[in-house]
């Protein structure tokens, strides 16, 4: 079974994430082109999980406000008004 467009979009966005270790030993992750989507945690895995949660919340917020979403790997999510 093929993954839904939303699942593929989330995976593609998370695949673009970059991570670094901060001076205090925690991990910082962000996704370029997704302004405000970042996470900071004590382990890399916890940082990845937090980043995924932040991305989902960010997408829901933008959809609720009918704000544009960036294209990722030729995947586009568009919000259409339904009568």
Helices and strands as residue ranges (DSSP letters): H 5-15, E 18-21, E 27-30, E 38-41, H 44-64
